[in-house]
């Protein structure tokens, strides 16, 4: 996992300034660069060239999505990015949906061409941890990855395999950015098998 594409899906919108996500994105860029990995980035809200983004996906061993949780999922700019880049990548990121008219045994979603590559979600939420874990709370104890089920499936459609999700909670009501940065560096070190002195 030497080549890492870091996508920042933070956005200044309404009462959100995107600073938490920008900080975590820059934390990952700096941490992985210091560890000797090759890093490329895209600031989604600043625009992108579709062919260049497809080339980045082909280059990357790991894609990290940094984004806020908006209305129970990825922000619209990240969803638009997936819609545009993945569609542009037909024939290089995925061949087809995996099925053929002549072979009914092929399974839907098996036509991805990025086998062996990984992806990871790093997300920020204003919701507290309890909202994800408690069966009597808002997300019914299903956890954060259930909230991102369609997002995971979109990436798996390309053949990508998920790495453990990282997320920060209560970022507006009880922000703990220094602790979250340190926790994120530990998460990255574990996911990438890096030895750190922290």
Secondary structure, 3 states (H helix, E strand, C coil): CCEEEEEECCCCECCECCHHHHHHHHHHHHHHHHCCCEEEEEEHHHCCCHHHHHHHHHHCCEEEEEEEEECCEECHHHHHHHHHHHHHCECCCECCCCCCCCCCCCCCCCCECCCCCEEEEEEECCCCHHHHHCCCCCCCCCCHHHHCHHHHHHHHHCCCEECCCEEECCCCCCCCHHHHHHHHHHHHHHHHCCCCCC
